[in-house]
Amino acid sequence: MGAHVPGRETEDLAAAARETLVREIDASGAWAADPVWREAFLAVPRHLFVPYYYIGSVGGYERCWGESADPVARERWLIGAYADSPLATRLRDGELLSSSSQPSLMARMLTELRVRDGDRVLEIGTGTGYNAALLAHRLRDDSLVTTVDLEPEITDAARGHLAAAGHHPTVVTGDGFRGVPEHAPYDRIIATCALSTVPRAWLTQCRPGGRILTPLATGLIALTVTDADHAEGRFLDTPAYFVPLRGAAPPEREPQLGGVPRRGREHDLYRFLIALTRSGPGPQEAYALWEQEGRPERERYGITLAGDQAWAWLDDPEGPYVWPLPG
């Protein structure tokens, strides 16, 4: 995993880059509610999890590699590994399969997961293994962390990255939509991939009072689990764009927005409403509602799961604005 630059020089540069990244995340306020995450981001070496990554270039992607023969390219790779930006880590036929999320968004998600000492955590979407390492460091017990991904090449690589960083959580190759029942129950479930609904399997594998945090539509929903059949919660205020969960049902076709004014078509919050309510109102009806309700922010929306029903809502789960979610 190491680069050709001398080890001490690499580690010194990486440590300085981590400190810079942590200062940036500090300034964003991402972990203000639980500053313990600051120490985890300082301690866990992100560069060990991205021995190479891709950056967009004219006509496609350019690979940055820690084993490049060019010392300038190696330094560029190392500095880029600690940028507060997502990194494309796996491509197939030009399609993005896996990425390492933007660190400040990871920090926000981990903080909102509200992990406590001794919690058992399931991560859906192993990626590079970096997020699992942060969890393992925070919990001070690798055995409390289980992470799952569908692709064997991803889980195999993640095990290597985690071992290089000194961590050995449980890494499972499997369908994250089904969870990992053999290691349940969990106190917290966090997904790092986009879904169109919340799998019922996650509720059955989560203890009552547990918390599920997952990307959905273009937001992040934080659910409190009542029991195996019931969960409810609101969206966070931040936008979130993730690679879809492989193995889940394919996303529906993008709706046609003809007839919707440009200010709606190009507005992130309107597009969030459209993504959330694909089984509900049409684009023009949704636009009229969006304007009528004052272009609501994400945190005014929520989700309820009850038995075999699941619905999204605005302001009130029993109010006038509710829309069915896919089963």
DOKOL-649737 format. One record per residue (C-alpha): x, y, z; residue number from 0; residue in three letters. Coordinates in Angstrom, 3 decimals. Example, Ala and Ser with C-alpha at 12.3 -4.5 7.8 and 13.67 -1.06 7.14 Angstrom:
// residues 2
         c1         c2         c3     i    aa
     12.300     -4.500      7.800     0   ALA
     13.670     -1.060      7.140     1   SER
***
This chain:
// residues 327
         c1         c2         c3     i    aa
      0.000      0.000      0.000     0   MET
      2.967      2.304      0.609     1   GLY
      4.270      4.813     -1.919     2   ALA
      7.855      5.051     -3.172     3   HIS
      8.581      8.171     -1.155     4   VAL
     10.496      7.484      2.083     5   PRO
      8.189      6.211      4.829     6   GLY
      8.817      8.981      7.353     7   ARG
      8.367     11.681      4.720     8   GLU
      5.092     10.106      3.646     9   THR
      3.807      9.802      7.219    10   GLU
      4.782     13.384      8.084    11   ASP
      3.066     14.730      4.990    12   LEU
     -0.014     12.586      5.672    13   ALA
     -0.189     13.736      9.306    14   ALA
     -0.006     17.386      8.251    15   ALA
     -2.680     16.818      5.591    16   ALA
     -4.934     15.106      8.164    17   ARG
     -4.571     18.064     10.517    18   GLU
     -5.557     20.422      7.709    19   THR
     -8.584     18.281      6.881    20   LEU
     -9.654     18.156     10.523    21   VAL
     -9.433     21.951     10.784    22   ARG
    -11.682     22.223      7.721    23   GLU
    -14.229     19.820      9.221    24   ILE
    -14.017     21.711     12.520    25   ASP
    -14.901     24.912     10.682    26   ALA
    -17.892     23.217      9.015    27   SER
    -19.406     22.343     12.399    28   GLY
    -20.017     18.754     11.253    29   ALA
    -19.165     17.134     14.590    30   TRP
    -20.102     19.989     16.911    31   ALA
    -22.635     17.738     18.688    32   ALA
    -20.057     14.982     19.337    33   ASP
    -16.459     16.266     19.082    34   PRO
    -15.074     12.802     19.905    35   VAL
    -15.105     12.197     16.139    36   TRP
    -12.361     14.796     15.749    37   ARG
     -9.830     12.443     17.316    38   GLU
    -10.937      9.563     15.072    39   ALA
    -10.393     11.606     11.915    40   PHE
     -6.988     12.695     13.208    41   LEU
     -5.975      9.122     13.978    42   ALA
     -7.255      7.105     11.007    43   VAL
     -5.021      7.462      7.900    44   PRO
     -7.351      7.944      4.930    45   ARG
     -4.519      7.476      2.409    46   HIS
     -4.221      3.797      3.369    47   LEU
     -7.795      3.302      2.151    48   PHE
     -7.308      4.965     -1.234    49   VAL
     -4.060      3.571     -2.703    50   PRO
     -5.439      4.921     -5.956    51   TYR
     -8.463      6.970     -6.962    52   TYR
     -9.819      8.683    -10.046    53   TYR
    -10.395     12.337    -10.745    54   ILE
    -12.499     13.691    -13.581    55   GLY
    -10.596     14.823    -16.643    56   SER
    -11.413     15.708    -20.230    57   VAL
    -12.948     12.623    -21.801    58   GLY
    -13.180     10.542    -18.626    59   GLY
    -11.125      9.874    -15.497    60   TYR
     -7.455     10.147    -14.599    61   GLU
     -5.977      7.756    -12.022    62   ARG
     -3.974      9.106     -9.071    63   CYS
     -1.753      6.364     -7.676    64   TRP
      0.389      6.125     -4.572    65   GLY
      2.862      3.839     -6.362    66   GLU
      3.536      6.186     -9.273    67   SER
      7.167      6.460    -10.336    68   ALA
      6.765     10.260    -10.425    69   ASP
      7.335     11.837     -6.980    70   PRO
      5.207     14.853     -7.915    71   VAL
      2.327     12.522     -8.835    72   ALA
      2.759     10.632     -5.543    73   ARG
      2.605     13.844     -3.543    74   GLU
     -0.464     14.934     -5.523    75   ARG
     -2.098     11.567     -4.695    76   TRP
     -1.352     11.941     -0.981    77   LEU
     -2.587     15.519     -0.721    78   ILE
     -5.698     14.601     -2.713    79   GLY
     -6.428     11.711     -0.344    80   ALA
     -7.002     14.280      2.411    81   TYR
     -9.052     16.755      0.414    82   ALA
    -12.553     17.346      1.773    83   ASP
    -14.104     15.867     -1.334    84   SER
    -15.441     12.486     -2.486    85   PRO
    -12.995     10.229     -4.314    86   LEU
    -14.003      7.829     -7.083    87   ALA
    -12.317      4.542     -6.188    88   THR
    -13.801      1.912     -8.521    89   ARG
    -14.984      2.172    -12.096    90   LEU
    -16.364     -0.429    -14.483    91   ARG
    -16.853      0.444    -18.142    92   ASP
    -16.878      4.106    -17.182    93   GLY
    -19.558      3.617    -14.487    94   GLU
    -18.797      4.608    -10.902    95   LEU
    -19.123      1.535     -8.664    96   LEU
    -17.673      2.784     -5.406    97   SER
    -16.330      5.949     -3.867    98   SER
    -14.933      7.342     -0.657    99   SER
    -17.401      9.945      0.580   100   SER
    -16.599     13.568      1.346   101   GLN
    -15.002     13.512      4.831   102   PRO
    -17.074     16.386      6.225   103   SER
    -20.270     14.598      5.129   104   LEU
    -18.980     11.389      6.730   105   MET
    -18.327     13.331      9.925   106   ALA
    -21.857     14.749      9.869   107   ARG
    -23.369     11.309      9.316   108   MET
    -21.300      9.650     12.029   109   LEU
    -22.214     12.414     14.466   110   THR
    -25.919     12.091     13.604   111   GLU
    -25.715      8.321     14.105   112   LEU
    -25.345      9.149     17.842   113   ARG
    -23.093      6.211     18.601   114   VAL
    -22.558      5.362     22.271   115   ARG
    -19.839      3.277     23.881   116   ASP
    -20.659     -0.405     23.517   117   GLY
    -23.055      0.042     20.572   118   ASP
    -23.077     -2.618     17.862   119   ARG
    -23.058     -0.963     14.441   120   VAL
    -23.902     -2.297     10.982   121   LEU
    -22.593     -0.380      7.987   122   GLU
    -24.256     -0.936      4.608   123   ILE
    -21.755     -0.248      1.831   124   GLY
    -18.166     -1.035      2.832   125   THR
    -16.496      1.025      0.130   126   GLY
    -12.819      1.490      0.943   127   THR
    -13.275      0.527      4.612   128   GLY
    -12.449      4.030      5.849   129   TYR
    -15.829      4.634      7.474   130   ASN
    -15.681      1.245      9.229   131   ALA
    -12.225      2.160     10.544   132   ALA
    -13.524      5.452     11.949   133   LEU
    -16.341      3.561     13.701   134   LEU
    -13.958      0.927     15.056   135   ALA
    -11.619      3.620     16.372   136   HIS
    -14.486      5.499     18.033   137   ARG
    -15.911      2.365     19.668   138   LEU
    -12.449      1.077     20.669   139   ARG
    -13.613     -2.442     19.817   140   ASP
    -13.444     -3.798     16.262   141   ASP
    -15.858     -6.622     17.104   142   SER
    -18.696     -4.098     17.505   143   LEU
    -18.536     -3.106     13.825   144   VAL
    -19.943     -5.136     10.916   145   THR
    -19.765     -3.845      7.348   146   THR
    -21.263     -5.410      4.220   147   VAL
    -20.843     -4.942      0.478   148   ASP
    -22.055     -6.940     -2.501   149   LEU
    -18.817     -6.996     -4.505   150   GLU
    -16.096     -9.462     -3.372   151   PRO
    -13.376     -7.295     -4.896   152   GLU
    -14.546     -4.377     -2.746   153   ILE
    -14.710     -6.361      0.511   154   THR
    -11.365     -8.069     -0.192   155   ASP
     -9.673     -4.719     -0.769   156   ALA
    -11.346     -3.191      2.291   157   ALA
    -10.055     -5.988      4.532   158   ARG
     -6.539     -5.208      3.345   159   GLY
     -6.945     -1.478      3.899   160   HIS
     -8.396     -2.023      7.377   161   LEU
     -5.616     -4.399      8.362   162   ALA
     -3.002     -1.888      7.172   163   ALA
     -4.642      0.685      9.458   164   ALA
     -4.681     -1.774     12.385   165   GLY
     -8.401     -2.605     12.391   166   HIS
    -10.246     -5.900     11.935   167   HIS
    -14.025     -5.363     12.015   168   PRO
    -16.313     -8.005     10.518   169   THR
    -16.372     -7.529      6.733   170   VAL
    -19.152     -9.459      4.987   171   VAL
    -19.673    -10.016      1.270   172   THR
    -23.417     -9.954      0.756   173   GLY
    -26.549     -8.001     -0.153   174   ASP
    -26.770     -4.977      2.117   175   GLY
    -30.505     -4.689      1.388   176   PHE
    -30.923     -7.846      3.500   177   ARG
    -28.613     -6.641      6.272   178   GLY
    -26.412     -9.128      8.102   179   VAL
    -28.801    -11.082     10.352   180   PRO
    -26.134    -13.457     11.669   181   GLU
    -24.497    -10.616     13.633   182   HIS
    -27.712     -8.869     14.764   183   ALA
    -29.089     -7.218     16.782   184   PRO
    -27.532     -3.813     16.153   185   TYR
    -27.902     -0.558     18.033   186   ASP
    -27.097      1.544     14.978   187   ARG
    -27.311      0.988     11.217   188   ILE
    -25.675      3.394      8.783   189   ILE
    -25.776      3.193      4.994   190   ALA
    -23.309      4.885      2.656   191   THR
    -25.255      4.183     -0.546   192   CYS
    -28.502      5.572     -1.925   193   ALA
    -31.842      3.749     -1.652   194   LEU
    -35.436      4.397     -2.695   195   SER
    -36.899      2.902      0.498   196   THR
    -35.794      1.549      3.893   197   VAL
    -35.512     -2.261      3.900   198   PRO
    -37.697     -3.982      6.504   199   ARG
    -34.791     -6.352      7.221   200   ALA
    -32.931     -3.462      8.825   201   TRP
    -35.756     -2.870     11.296   202   LEU
    -35.842     -6.527     12.318   203   THR
    -32.077     -6.454     12.917   204   GLN
    -32.126     -3.237     14.958   205   CYS
    -32.828     -3.131     18.683   206   ARG
    -35.892     -1.135     19.854   207   PRO
    -34.731      2.422     20.359   208   GLY
    -32.010      1.942     17.784   209   GLY
    -31.181      4.455     15.074   210   ARG
    -30.942      4.026     11.304   211   ILE
    -29.248      6.666      9.165   212   LEU
    -29.405      6.255      5.402   213   THR
    -29.323      8.276      2.199   214   PRO
    -32.732      8.370      0.519   215   LEU
    -33.848     10.492     -2.429   216   ALA
    -31.137     13.182     -2.249   217   THR
    -31.192     13.522      1.537   218   GLY
    -30.305     11.720      4.751   219   LEU
    -33.101     10.191      6.829   220   ILE
    -32.563      9.474     10.538   221   ALA
    -35.066      6.921     11.852   222   LEU
    -35.771      5.794     15.404   223   THR
    -36.786      2.137     15.523   224   VAL
    -39.730      1.273     17.779   225   THR
    -39.814     -2.433     16.952   226   ASP
    -39.384     -4.800     14.005   227   ALA
    -42.410     -3.267     12.243   228   ASP
    -42.218      0.416     13.129   229   HIS
    -39.762      3.276     12.641   230   ALA
    -40.078      7.004     12.080   231   GLU
    -37.870     10.034     11.674   232   GLY
    -37.023     13.214      9.811   233   ARG
    -34.490     14.146      7.183   234   PHE
    -31.354     16.059      8.073   235   LEU
    -30.950     19.459      6.465   236   ASP
    -28.003     18.474      4.279   237   THR
    -28.130     17.266      0.673   238   PRO
    -26.509     13.888      0.008   239   ALA
    -25.701     12.163     -3.269   240   TYR
    -24.463      8.586     -3.086   241   PHE
    -23.833      5.660     -5.418   242   VAL
    -26.994      3.463     -5.420   243   PRO
    -27.007      0.275     -3.347   244   LEU
    -26.142     -2.610     -5.676   245   ARG
    -28.593     -5.477     -5.385   246   GLY
    -31.556     -3.217     -4.600   247   ALA
    -34.344     -2.538     -7.083   248   ALA
    -33.142     -0.237     -9.880   249   PRO
    -34.160      3.411     -9.479   250   PRO
    -37.196      4.581    -11.358   251   GLU
    -36.759      6.604    -14.515   252   ARG
    -36.202     10.321    -13.978   253   GLU
    -39.554     12.170    -14.161   254   PRO
    -40.193     14.486    -17.085   255   GLN
    -40.227     18.073    -15.837   256   LEU
    -41.762     19.719    -18.890   257   GLY
    -44.121     22.497    -17.858   258   GLY
    -42.293     23.068    -14.549   259   VAL
    -40.765     26.568    -14.330   260   PRO
    -37.000     26.738    -14.626   261   ARG
    -36.581     27.943    -11.040   262   ARG
    -38.139     24.659     -9.940   263   GLY
    -36.315     22.387    -12.388   264   ARG
    -32.965     23.749    -11.270   265   GLU
    -33.683     24.035     -7.532   266   HIS
    -32.147     21.361     -5.303   267   ASP
    -35.081     21.356     -2.864   268   LEU
    -37.679     20.888     -5.578   269   TYR
    -35.682     18.033     -7.077   270   ARG
    -35.482     16.483     -3.603   271   PHE
    -39.286     16.598     -3.347   272   LEU
    -39.614     14.976     -6.781   273   ILE
    -37.137     12.228     -5.849   274   ALA
    -38.971     11.571     -2.578   275   LEU
    -42.501     11.508     -3.993   276   THR
    -42.131      9.523     -7.214   277   ARG
    -45.147      7.421     -6.264   278   SER
    -47.162     10.517     -5.406   279   GLY
    -47.967     13.782     -7.219   280   PRO
    -46.787     14.560    -10.718   281   GLY
    -44.031     17.144    -11.279   282   PRO
    -46.400     20.080    -11.842   283   GLN
    -48.575     19.243     -8.846   284   GLU
    -45.437     18.825     -6.738   285   ALA
    -44.161     22.198     -7.920   286   TYR
    -47.422     23.909     -6.939   287   ALA
    -47.226     22.325     -3.479   288   LEU
    -43.560     23.253     -3.122   289   TRP
    -44.265     26.913     -3.882   290   GLU
    -47.408     26.962     -1.700   291   GLN
    -45.508     25.591      1.293   292   GLU
    -42.650     28.070      0.972   293   GLY
    -40.100     25.798     -0.719   294   ARG
    -39.625     23.601      2.346   295   PRO
    -36.184     22.591      3.545   296   GLU
    -35.333     18.901      3.853   297   ARG
    -35.787     18.781      7.633   298   GLU
    -39.524     19.447      7.258   299   ARG
    -39.893     16.052      5.579   300   TYR
    -39.961     12.667      7.271   301   GLY
    -40.664      8.973      6.785   302   ILE
    -42.841      6.504      8.674   303   THR
    -42.722      2.704      8.413   304   LEU
    -45.620      0.848     10.006   305   ALA
    -46.261     -2.813      9.279   306   GLY
    -46.259     -3.291      5.521   307   ASP
    -46.858      0.431      4.871   308   GLN
    -44.232      3.110      4.302   309   ALA
    -44.827      6.757      3.513   310   TRP
    -43.053     10.081      3.291   311   ALA
    -44.619     13.238      4.699   312   TRP
    -44.272     16.977      5.013   313   LEU
    -44.373     18.391      8.564   314   ASP
    -46.690     15.746     10.062   315   ASP
    -46.855     11.946      9.473   316   PRO
    -50.636     12.177      9.765   317   GLU
    -51.006     15.513      8.003   318   GLY
    -52.463     16.350      4.612   319   PRO
    -49.228     15.825      2.672   320   TYR
    -48.223     12.141      2.673   321   VAL
    -46.910     10.007     -0.180   322   TRP
    -46.358      6.237     -0.402   323   PRO
    -42.828      4.872     -0.593   324   LEU
    -41.895      1.737     -2.528   325   PRO
    -42.472     -1.460     -0.547   326   GLY
***
